[in-house]
Amino acid sequence: MALAVVGTAPARGAAPAPHGDGPRQPAWETKTSGSDARFRGLAAVSRSTAWVAGTKGTVLLTRDGGRRWRDVSPPGAGGLEFRDVEAFDARRAVVLVIGEGEASRVFRTDDGGTTWTESFRNTDPKAFYDCLTFFDTRHGIALGDPVDGKFRILATGDGGRSWRVLPTAGMPAALPGEAAFAASGQCVVGADARAGSHAWFATGGGATSRVFHSADRGRTWTVTEAPVPAGDPARGVFGLAFRDRAHGLAVGGDYRAGQPSARAAAVSGDGGTTWAPSGRPPAAYRSGVAWLPHSRSAALAVGPTGSEFSADAGRTWRAFDAGSYDTVDCAPDRGCWAAGEKGRIARLARPGR
């Protein structure tokens, strides 16, 4: 479901965060992208390499830590809305376009964006794809809003070069008004490589927020409620992150400016079977969330009104920046990036800087 909506410097509004096994004092270092696009798609490959994808058909790539960004947008894509990007390295990436009917598409590059191949174009006028994720360099899925009462899953087994719609026999029925949010590329996620074939996706808009779980790369799913307010098309869970098969984070709320978002975060310790509200959630709606690599307790959450850090696996969150970001992602070498409106891109400063 779509939303209606030079140089390096520390971001303003930074404040100390609690001690933990992540950075003691998180701070975003803003990067000059040279674009005014809104970037809701983000793939962190390392501290030096990252991809962003957003409005006006824009895809950017950096290989030098954000000092320079190369415009690698697919030719003729100016009218498309990119909402997610998944990258395997500095050369191979897959991007998702959102929209009704044929506006929903997938592109892949194998040469750092020099050339692109359109590998999927939706032909069902009732389908709308929101986000995608990969389990490894070959297997991935894309999530679509309900068609005929069930969420739709698109799958690839060759790294995004070809796609097929999976049968819906193993998909629980959707609630009236229920949908996923194309807000941060995190409405469907996997975990690290050890999680193998596990995936989760989040919803809102219906009577309750829910999280779906698959242990077989999207063929069958179970579903449970999450304690994040819903009951309105603008409310629900917008972003998920799992650091392994058991430990998950959920963030969301009400994306409308000025609306309260109580209980905007939740945690799971059993693979999404049950969820508990964060004891001290973020102060407002948040669309993106990420675990810090090699940590059992440190995490980041971002949204249009600021960023939070958790040192206790999402049980409590503390603000450290007031800038607007829509999405966040971390690479195995602890390179964490955030992106959002008006071309905003930032990288998390190293601890002690």
C-alpha positions in Angstrom: 0.0 0.0 0.0 1.5 3.3 -1.0 1.7 6.2 1.4 0.0 9.5 0.6 2.5 11.2 1.4 28.5 18.9 0.0 30.7 16.8 2.3 30.2 15.0 5.6 28.9 16.5 8.8 27.3 15.2 12.0 23.6 15.5 12.0 22.0 18.0 14.3 20.0 17.0 17.3 22.3 14.2 18.4 22.2 13.2 22.0 23.9 10.5 24.1 22.3 7.0 24.1 22.4 4.3 26.8 25.4 2.1 27.1 25.2 -1.2 25.3 27.1 -3.3 22.8 26.5 -0.8 20.0 27.8 2.7 19.7 27.8 4.6 23.0 26.8 7.9 21.4 25.1 7.3 18.1 25.3 10.1 15.5 24.4 10.3 11.9 26.9 11.8 9.5 24.9 13.3 6.7 26.0 12.8 3.1 25.5 15.0 0.1 23.5 13.0 -2.5 23.0 15.6 -5.1 19.4 14.6 -5.5 16.0 15.8 -4.1 14.3 12.4 -4.5 12.7 10.7 -1.5 14.6 7.5 -0.8 12.6 4.8 0.8 14.7 2.0 -0.6 18.1 1.4 0.9 20.7 -1.4 0.7 23.8 -1.2 2.9 26.6 -3.4 1.5 29.4 -2.1 3.7 30.6 1.2 5.3 31.9 2.2 1.9 29.1 0.8 -0.4 25.4 1.5 -0.4 22.5 1.8 -2.8 19.4 4.0 -2.5 16.2 4.0 -4.6 13.4 6.5 -4.6 11.0 8.8 -6.4 11.5 10.1 -10.0 12.9 6.7 -10.9 16.1 7.5 -9.0 18.8 4.9 -8.0 22.1 6.1 -6.6 25.2 4.1 -5.7 28.3 5.1 -3.6 31.5 3.1 -3.3 33.5 5.6 -1.2 31.5 5.9 2.0 29.1 8.5 0.6 31.6 11.1 -0.5 30.4 10.7 -4.1 27.1 9.3 -5.4 26.7 8.0 -8.9 23.3 8.2 -10.6 22.7 4.7 -11.9 18.9 5.1 -12.5 17.5 2.8 -15.2 17.0 4.7 -18.5 13.5 6.1 -19.0 12.5 5.4 -15.4 11.8 9.0 -14.5 8.1 8.4 -14.0 8.5 5.3 -11.8 8.4 5.1 -8.0 11.2 2.9 -6.6 10.4 1.8 -3.1 12.9 -1.0 -2.3 16.4 -2.1 -3.3 18.2 -5.3 -2.4 21.9 -5.5 -3.2 24.4 -8.4 -3.1 27.5 -6.2 -3.7 28.6 -3.1 -5.5 27.6 -4.6 -8.9 24.5 -6.7 -8.4 21.2 -5.2 -7.2 17.4 -5.7 -7.6 15.0 -2.8 -7.4 11.2 -2.8 -6.9 8.8 -0.3 -8.5 5.4 0.2 -6.9 2.0 1.0 -8.5 -1.2 -0.4 -9.7 -1.1 -3.0 -12.5 1.8 -2.7 -14.8 3.4 0.1 -12.7 4.6 -2.7 -10.3 7.9 -3.9 -11.8 11.3 -5.4 -10.9 14.7 -4.4 -12.4 18.1 -6.1 -11.9 21.6 -5.0 -12.7 24.8 -7.0 -12.8 27.2 -4.2 -13.6 26.7 -1.5 -10.9 23.8 0.1 -12.6 25.4 0.7 -16.0 22.7 -1.5 -17.6 19.4 -2.8 -16.2 17.0 -5.6 -17.2 13.3 -5.4 -16.4 12.7 -8.9 -15.0 9.1 -8.6 -14.0 6.1 -6.5 -14.9 2.8 -7.1 -13.2 -0.1 -7.8 -15.5 -2.8 -8.2 -12.9 -4.7 -4.9 -12.5 -5.7 -5.9 -8.9 -2.1 -6.5 -7.7 0.2 -4.0 -6.0 3.6 -5.0 -4.8 5.1 -3.2 -1.8 8.6 -4.6 -0.9 11.0 -7.4 -1.4 13.7 -9.4 0.4 16.3 -12.1 -0.4 17.3 -15.2 1.6 20.6 -15.5 -0.3 22.0 -14.5 -3.7 19.4 -16.6 -5.6 16.2 -16.9 -3.6 13.9 -14.0 -2.8 10.3 -12.9 -2.5 8.3 -9.8 -3.1 5.1 -9.0 -1.1 1.9 -7.8 -2.7 -1.3 -6.5 -1.1 -4.3 -8.9 -1.0 -5.8 -10.1 -4.2 -9.1 -11.9 -3.8 -8.7 -11.8 0.0 -5.1 -13.1 0.3 -1.7 -11.4 0.2 0.3 -12.2 -2.9 3.9 -13.5 -2.9 6.2 -13.2 -5.9 9.2 -15.5 -5.8 12.6 -15.8 -7.6 15.1 -18.6 -7.6 17.7 -17.1 -9.8 18.6 -13.8 -8.1 15.8 -11.8 -9.5 16.3 -12.6 -13.1 12.8 -14.2 -13.3 9.8 -14.3 -11.0 6.6 -16.4 -10.5 3.5 -15.8 -8.4 3.2 -18.4 -5.6 0.0 -20.3 -4.9 -2.1 -18.8 -2.1 -3.3 -22.1 -0.5 -0.8 -21.6 2.3 -1.7 -18.0 3.0 -4.1 -17.0 5.8 -7.0 -14.8 4.7 -6.5 -11.0 5.0 -8.6 -8.9 7.2 -11.0 -6.3 5.7 -8.9 -3.3 4.8 -5.6 -5.0 5.6 -2.5 -4.2 3.6 1.3 -3.8 3.7 3.1 -0.4 3.7 5.5 0.6 1.0 7.3 3.0 3.4 10.8 1.7 4.0 11.4 -1.5 2.1 10.9 -3.4 5.3 7.4 -4.7 5.2 8.8 -8.1 4.2 12.2 -9.2 5.7 14.4 -12.2 6.2 17.1 -12.6 8.8 20.8 -13.4 8.6 22.1 -16.3 6.6 21.6 -18.7 9.4 17.8 -18.2 9.2 17.8 -19.9 5.8 14.3 -19.9 4.5 12.5 -17.8 7.1 10.6 -14.6 6.3 8.2 -12.3 8.0 5.9 -9.6 6.7 3.9 -6.9 8.5 0.5 -5.3 8.0 -1.8 -2.6 9.1 -5.0 -0.9 8.0 -7.2 -3.7 9.3 -8.8 -4.1 12.8 -5.4 -5.2 14.2 -1.8 -5.1 13.2 -0.4 -8.5 12.2 2.9 -10.2 11.5 3.0 -13.2 9.1 5.8 -15.8 9.3 7.0 -18.4 6.7 9.6 -21.1 7.3 9.7 -22.2 3.6 10.5 -19.2 1.5 7.0 -17.9 1.3 5.0 -21.0 0.3 3.1 -21.3 3.6 2.5 -18.8 6.4 1.2 -18.4 9.9 0.0 -15.1 11.4 -0.2 -13.5 14.8 -1.4 -10.1 16.1 1.1 -7.4 17.0 0.5 -4.8 19.8 0.9 -1.8 17.5 -2.3 0.2 16.9 -4.2 -0.3 13.7 -7.9 0.1 12.9 -7.2 2.8 10.3 -5.7 2.8 6.8 -2.8 5.0 8.2 -1.9 2.8 11.1 -0.1 -0.5 11.6 3.4 -2.1 11.5 5.5 -0.4 8.9 8.9 -2.0 9.4 10.4 -5.3 10.7 13.9 -6.5 11.5 15.0 -10.0 12.6 18.6 -10.7 13.7 18.0 -14.5 13.8 15.1 -16.9 13.7 13.9 -15.8 17.1 14.5 -12.2 17.8 12.5 -9.6 16.0 11.6 -5.9 16.1 8.5 -4.1 14.8 7.9 -0.4 14.4 5.0 1.6 13.1 2.2 3.8 14.3 0.2 6.4 12.4 2.1 8.0 9.5 -0.1 11.1 9.3 1.8 14.2 10.5 0.8 15.3 14.0 -1.1 12.1 14.9 -0.1 10.3 18.1 1.6 7.0 17.8 1.4 5.3 21.2 2.9 1.9 21.3 4.8 2.4 18.1 7.2 -0.6 18.7 7.1 -4.2 19.7 9.5 -7.1 20.2 9.4 -10.8 19.8 11.7 -13.5 21.2 10.1 -16.5 19.6 10.3 -15.9 15.9 7.2 -13.7 15.7 4.8 -16.2 17.3 4.1 -13.7 20.1 4.9 -9.9 20.4 5.1 -7.6 23.4 5.0 -3.8 23.3 8.2 -2.0 24.0 8.3 -0.6 27.5 9.5 2.8 26.3 8.7 3.0 22.5 9.8 5.7 20.1 8.0 9.0 20.6 6.3 9.0 17.2 5.6 7.0 14.1 8.7 5.1 12.9 8.9 3.4 9.5 12.4 1.8 9.6 14.3 -0.4 12.0 17.6 -2.4 12.0 19.7 -4.5 14.3 23.3 -3.4 14.6 25.5 -6.3 13.3 27.3 -8.5 15.8 25.1 -7.3 18.6 22.5 -9.1 20.6 20.9 -5.9 21.9 21.6 -2.8 19.9 19.2 -1.5 17.3 18.1 1.7 15.4 14.7 3.0 14.5 14.0 5.9 12.1 11.0 8.0 10.9 10.1 11.4 9.6 10.5 13.1 13.0 13.7 11.5 14.3 15.8 8.5 15.2 16.1 6.3 18.3 18.6 3.8 19.6 17.9 0.8 21.7 20.6 -0.9 23.9 18.2 -3.6 25.2 16.9 -5.4 22.1 14.0 -3.0 21.5 12.5 -3.0 25.0 13.3 0.7 25.4 14.2 3.4 22.9 16.0 6.7 23.3 16.1 9.6 20.7 19.4 10.6 19.4 18.6 12.7 16.2 15.7 14.8 15.1 16.3 14.5 11.3 13.8 13.0 8.9 14.6 9.5 7.6 12.3 6.8 6.2 14.6 3.7 6.2 17.7 2.3 7.8 19.9 -0.7 7.0 23.2 -2.1 8.4 25.9 -4.1 6.7 28.0 -6.9 8.3 31.0 -4.6 8.8 28.8 -2.4 11.0 28.2 0.1 8.2 24.7 1.5 9.1 23.0 3.9 6.7 19.7 5.9 6.7 17.8 7.6 3.9 14.7 9.7 3.4 13.1 12.8 1.9 14.8 15.6 -0.1 17.8 13.4 -0.9 18.7 12.9 2.7 21.3 10.1 3.3 23.5 9.5 6.3 25.9 6.9 7.7 26.3 6.1 11.4 29.5 7.5 12.8 32.0 5.0 14.2 31.9 4.7 18.0 34.0 7.3 19.7 33.9 9.8 16.9 
